[in-house]
Amino acid sequence: MRLDRSQELYIKMARYVEELAKSQNLNMRNLLSIVYEDSVYKTAYETQKLRGEFSTFREVAKRDIETAISKPWATDGKDFSTRIWENKAQLINTLQTEMTRSFMIGEGAAPLINRIQKRFNVSFSNARRLVETETAYVQEKGMLDTYEALDVEQYQILAVLDMKTSDICRHLDKKVFDKKDAKPGITAPPFHCYCRSTTTPYIDGITDGTGDTRAARDPVTGKTVFVESDLSYEEWYNKYVKNTDTGALIGLKTSNGITIAKLSKHQQERADIRNLDLDGIRDALINPLHIGEVVVKENGNSQRFIGETTTVNINPDTGVVITSWPTGKSRLKKYKKGK
């Protein structure tokens, strides 16, 4: 039986996708094996270094590697290989639909090529997410297996101190769990796709000291800095971020069209003393419950913006934020009623 043009193209495309899946499966297995083995040895070294005593550590067994990379760990019960072949099947079915539709309506090659390219881009994105998430799991699995081998009974969650960290990782940062209760996605990383959190061994009296530091991302410069190791994410955020990223307000337009040019020194001091959140200041300027009349003064005019959590005074002529304070309950009730 002679195949028509569309059937030939589909068979070639399906064969290509099949080869891609085989290659991805093989490369993924090799990558995860290397990651697991590397994680075990690094964790053994760091743990023994913390304890101040070194001893010979066993070679990583092949069966341990195979168990780590092959055992399903997510709630759907699928391993990485199953996900690869499912992605392959989904991509082939989608490509078949696109090609059939294209030949039926008789459109040119360019629109079909564009759509196929988009589908491959989506598949690439899925593959990248799979690789990064599975790599994170295998790395943490290697660490947890090493804790068990070295009789480390507890571990601590360590999130990344920057503004990209997810809510769940922010909340779990510095939390201590028993090794026997470790469960990926619940009490151990990865907690979500592209999760960057990790674990460290928790040894009472050794790892809970206050003399060390941990890396963080400076909220203003974006550069890596080192802060106190005993700070949790929330403590770091309150101390170093909450009222430091003032540049985020510069250039902001208020709801009545005033461009913020500067924050006065007095404003920054008041914000720190009153423990005001920049989000509250921003919200008052963009979504005010009420804007007061301009008050004319010899030392500069001012206009009041009353927000749900924060009230802000600015100079409408210069765009300088003069000061801010928490919105009082009576004013909040008064102006929310009118909304």
VOLUMRO-528652 format. One record per residue (C-alpha): x, y, z; residue number from 1. Coordinates in Angstrom, 2 decimals, m for minus. Layout:
residues N
        x        y        z  num
        X        Y        Z  NUM
...
END
This chain:
residues 339
        x        y        z  num
     0.00     0.00     0.00    1
     1.37     3.39    m1.01    2
     1.51     6.05     1.73    3
     0.38     9.56     0.95    4
     2.50    12.61     1.78    5
     0.88    13.33     5.14    6
     1.36     9.73     6.31    7
     5.02     9.74     5.30    8
     5.63    12.99     7.18    9
     3.85    11.71    10.26   10
     5.84     8.45    10.32   11
     9.13    10.35     9.96   12
     8.10    12.78    12.69   13
     7.00     9.99    15.04   14
    10.28     8.13    14.45   15
    12.23    11.31    15.25   16
    10.28    11.87    18.48   17
    10.81     8.22    19.44   18
    14.57     8.60    19.03   19
    14.50    11.81    21.07   20
    12.69    10.01    23.89   21
    15.16     7.11    23.87   22
    18.08     9.51    23.95   23
    16.51    11.57    26.74   24
    15.80     8.44    28.78   25
    19.41     7.22    28.49   26
    20.96    10.63    29.16   27
    18.63    11.20    32.10   28
    19.57     7.88    33.68   29
    23.28     8.68    33.34   30
    22.83    12.20    34.73   31
    20.82    11.07    37.75   32
    23.36     8.34    38.53   33
    26.16    10.91    38.60   34
    24.11    13.35    40.69   35
    23.22    10.70    43.28   36
    26.79     9.44    43.67   37
    28.18    12.97    43.88   38
    25.56    13.96    46.46   39
    26.39    10.98    48.69   40
    30.11    11.68    48.80   41
    29.74    15.44    49.28   42
    27.23    14.95    52.09   43
    29.45    12.38    53.80   44
    32.39    14.81    53.69   45
    30.39    17.81    54.95   46
    28.75    15.80    57.74   47
    32.03    14.36    58.99   48
    33.60    17.81    58.74   49
    30.85    19.21    60.99   50
    31.50    16.49    63.55   51
    35.23    17.16    63.43   52
    36.15    13.53    62.75   53
    36.69    11.64    59.51   54
    36.43     7.94    58.79   55
    36.38     5.74    55.70   56
    33.07     5.93    53.90   57
    31.79     3.04    51.83   58
    31.71     3.16    48.04   59
    28.27     3.89    46.61   60
    26.73     0.60    45.51   61
    25.22     0.26    42.02   62
    21.98    m1.11    43.50   63
    21.64     2.00    45.69   64
    21.98     4.23    42.64   65
    19.44     2.18    40.69   66
    16.98     2.23    43.60   67
    17.34     5.99    44.01   68
    16.78     6.87    40.36   69
    14.12     4.26    39.56   70
    11.83     4.33    42.57   71
     8.72     6.51    42.03   72
     8.59     9.28    44.63   73
     5.85    11.71    43.53   74
     2.22    11.34    44.54   75
     1.22    10.02    41.09   76
     3.52     7.00    41.48   77
     5.46     7.60    38.23   78
     9.22     7.48    37.74   79
    11.17     9.71    35.35   80
    11.20     7.11    32.57   81
     7.40     6.83    32.58   82
     7.11    10.62    32.38   83
     9.46    10.75    29.39   84
     7.41     8.22    27.43   85
     4.17     9.95    28.39   86
     5.58    13.26    27.14   87
     6.59    11.48    23.93   88
     3.11    10.03    23.38   89
     1.49    13.40    24.05   90
     3.83    15.16    21.62   91
     3.23    12.61    18.85   92
    m0.56    12.83    19.25   93
    m0.43    16.62    19.16   94
     1.78    16.64    16.07   95
    m0.55    14.22    14.30   96
    m3.52    16.50    15.02   97
    m1.65    19.56    13.75   98
    m0.51    17.85    10.56   99
    m3.94    16.36     9.81  100
    m5.61    19.73    10.24  101
    m3.01    21.43     8.05  102
    m3.45    19.00     5.17  103
    m7.25    19.09     5.44  104
    m7.47    22.86     5.05  105
    m4.65    22.93     2.49  106
    m2.56    25.59     4.20  107
     1.07    26.25     3.31  108
     4.10    24.83     5.05  109
     4.99    27.98     7.03  110
     1.98    27.98     9.42  111
     2.40    24.24    10.10  112
     6.12    24.65    10.74  113
     5.43    27.48    13.20  114
     2.90    25.41    15.14  115
     5.15    22.33    15.20  116
     8.01    24.49    16.44  117
     5.82    25.77    19.27  118
     4.82    22.22    20.19  119
     8.48    21.16    20.34  120
     9.22    24.21    22.49  121
     6.47    23.16    24.90  122
     7.89    19.64    24.93  123
    11.36    21.05    25.62  124
     9.96    23.06    28.53  125
     8.32    19.92    29.93  126
    11.59    18.02    29.55  127
    13.54    20.75    31.30  128
    11.08    20.80    34.20  129
    11.35    17.01    34.46  130
    15.16    17.05    34.47  131
    15.44    19.80    37.08  132
    12.83    18.32    39.41  133
    14.15    14.76    39.17  134
    17.72    15.99    39.66  135
    16.66    17.87    42.80  136
    14.95    14.75    44.15  137
    17.91    12.43    43.47  138
    20.32    14.92    45.04  139
    18.20    15.10    48.19  140
    17.77    11.32    48.18  141
    21.55    10.94    48.18  142
    21.79    13.32    51.15  143
    19.08    11.53    53.12  144
    20.64     8.11    52.46  145
    23.97     9.47    53.71  146
    22.37    10.87    56.86  147
    21.06     7.39    57.58  148
    24.44     5.76    56.92  149
    26.16     8.22    59.28  150
    23.45     7.99    61.98  151
    22.30    11.60    61.54  152
    18.86    11.55    63.14  153
    17.64    15.03    62.11  154
    18.00    17.39    59.18  155
    17.15    21.04    58.56  156
    15.49    22.65    55.55  157
    17.54    25.37    53.88  158
    15.76    27.65    51.39  159
    17.40    30.21    49.11  160
    17.37    33.72    50.57  161
    16.12    35.76    47.63  162
    12.85    37.13    46.28  163
    12.21    34.18    43.92  164
    11.74    31.66    46.72  165
     8.25    30.13    46.88  166
     5.89    30.65    49.81  167
     6.14    27.02    50.94  168
     9.96    27.11    50.95  169
     9.95    30.45    52.79  170
     7.74    28.92    55.46  171
     9.78    25.72    55.82  172
    13.21    27.37    55.91  173
    15.20    26.39    59.04  174
    12.56    23.85    60.09  175
    14.04    20.68    61.63  176
    12.63    17.21    60.88  177
    13.45    13.70    62.05  178
    15.17    11.60    59.38  179
    12.57     8.85    59.86  180
     9.79    11.29    58.85  181
    11.43    12.41    55.59  182
     8.95    12.44    52.72  183
     9.74    14.26    49.43  184
     7.33    17.08    48.72  185
     6.03    17.19    52.30  186
     8.89    17.22    54.81  187
    11.82    17.15    52.38  188
    12.67    18.82    49.04  189
    11.73    19.11    46.28  190
     8.50    20.77    47.40  191
     7.49    21.84    43.87  192
     8.84    22.05    40.30  193
    12.12    23.96    40.04  194
    12.49    23.77    43.83  195
    15.86    25.14    45.00  196
    15.58    24.22    48.68  197
    17.92    21.63    50.14  198
    18.70    20.01    53.49  199
    21.63    20.09    55.88  200
    22.42    17.69    58.72  201
    21.12    18.95    62.05  202
    23.38    17.99    64.95  203
    22.37    19.47    68.28  204
    25.06    21.71    69.75  205
    27.02    21.85    66.49  206
    24.84    23.11    63.65  207
    22.67    25.40    65.76  208
    25.50    27.80    66.58  209
    25.39    31.51    65.77  210
    28.95    32.05    64.56  211
    28.50    30.97    60.93  212
    26.98    32.67    57.92  213
    24.73    31.70    55.01  214
    24.49    33.10    51.50  215
    21.71    35.50    50.50  216
    20.84    37.71    47.55  217
    21.13    41.43    48.26  218
    17.67    42.88    47.44  219
    19.15    46.12    46.08  220
    22.29    45.07    44.18  221
    21.30    41.50    43.33  222
    24.75    40.31    44.42  223
    25.51    37.42    46.77  224
    26.15    38.48    50.36  225
    26.56    36.56    53.60  226
    24.24    36.97    56.58  227
    23.86    35.33    59.99  228
    23.33    31.57    59.63  229
    20.69    31.43    62.37  230
    18.30    33.71    60.47  231
    15.20    32.04    59.00  232
    13.80    33.31    55.70  233
    11.18    35.40    57.51  234
    13.80    36.90    59.82  235
    16.10    37.65    56.88  236
    13.25    39.26    54.95  237
    12.22    41.45    57.89  238
    15.79    42.51    58.61  239
    17.28    42.97    55.15  240
    14.44    43.29    52.65  241
    11.27    44.72    54.13  242
    12.34    48.35    54.05  243
    15.53    48.25    51.99  244
    14.29    47.83    48.44  245
    13.25    51.49    48.26  246
    14.31    51.62    44.62  247
    11.14    49.67    43.83  248
     9.13    52.84    44.58  249
    11.21    55.20    42.44  250
     9.43    55.96    39.16  251
     6.12    54.65    40.50  252
     3.07    56.65    39.39  253
     0.42    57.38    41.97  254
    m3.25    56.95    41.13  255
    m3.49    60.70    40.39  256
    m0.42    60.77    38.16  257
     2.42    61.91    40.46  258
     5.75    60.21    39.74  259
     7.69    59.17    42.85  260
    11.21    60.60    42.56  261
    12.70    60.02    45.99  262
    12.11    58.82    49.55  263
    13.14    61.29    52.22  264
    15.54    60.19    54.94  265
    12.77    60.86    57.45  266
    10.45    58.51    55.53  267
    12.97    55.66    55.60  268
    13.61    56.15    59.31  269
     9.87    56.24    60.10  270
     9.22    53.13    57.98  271
    11.84    51.17    59.90  272
    10.71    52.39    63.33  273
     7.04    51.76    62.54  274
     7.80    48.41    60.88  275
     6.00    49.40    57.68  276
     5.94    47.16    54.64  277
     6.89    48.58    51.23  278
     3.93    46.71    49.76  279
     1.62    48.72    52.03  280
     3.23    52.00    50.93  281
     2.99    51.01    47.27  282
    m0.66    49.99    47.66  283
    m1.56    53.32    49.30  284
    m0.07    55.24    46.38  285
    m1.56    53.10    43.60  286
    m4.87    52.00    45.14  287
    m5.71    54.60    47.81  288
    m8.97    54.49    49.71  289
    m8.81    58.27    49.83  290
    m6.60    61.09    48.54  291
    m6.55    64.29    50.58  292
    m6.41    67.83    49.25  293
    m3.01    69.40    48.68  294
    m1.87    71.15    51.85  295
     0.17    74.29    51.11  296
     3.13    74.87    53.43  297
     6.12    77.19    53.40  298
     8.59    74.32    53.55  299
     6.81    72.37    50.78  300
     3.35    71.17    49.85  301
     2.01    67.76    50.86  302
    m0.77    65.40    49.87  303
    m2.06    62.43    51.83  304
    m2.76    58.97    50.40  305
    m4.74    56.70    52.73  306
    m4.36    52.99    52.02  307
    m5.78    49.91    53.74  308
    m2.67    49.32    55.84  309
    m0.55    52.44    55.37  310
    m1.04    56.19    55.02  311
     1.56    58.12    53.01  312
     2.36    61.83    52.70  313
     4.14    62.99    49.55  314
     5.15    66.33    48.06  315
     3.03    66.51    44.87  316
     5.40    69.05    43.30  317
     8.66    67.12    43.75  318
     7.43    63.52    44.01  319
     9.26    63.03    47.32  320
     7.70    60.63    49.83  321
     7.79    62.64    53.06  322
     6.59    60.15    55.65  323
     4.20    57.25    56.29  324
     2.43    55.54    59.17  325
    m0.11    52.76    59.79  326
    m3.67    53.64    58.76  327
    m5.87    54.12    61.82  328
    m8.92    51.90    62.34  329
   m11.39    54.81    62.32  330
   m10.08    56.19    59.00  331
   m10.02    52.71    57.51  332
   m13.66    52.16    58.50  333
   m14.68    55.59    57.22  334
   m13.13    55.35    53.78  335
   m13.74    51.65    53.15  336
   m17.43    52.30    53.70  337
   m17.40    54.72    50.80  338
   m15.82    52.21    48.42  339
END
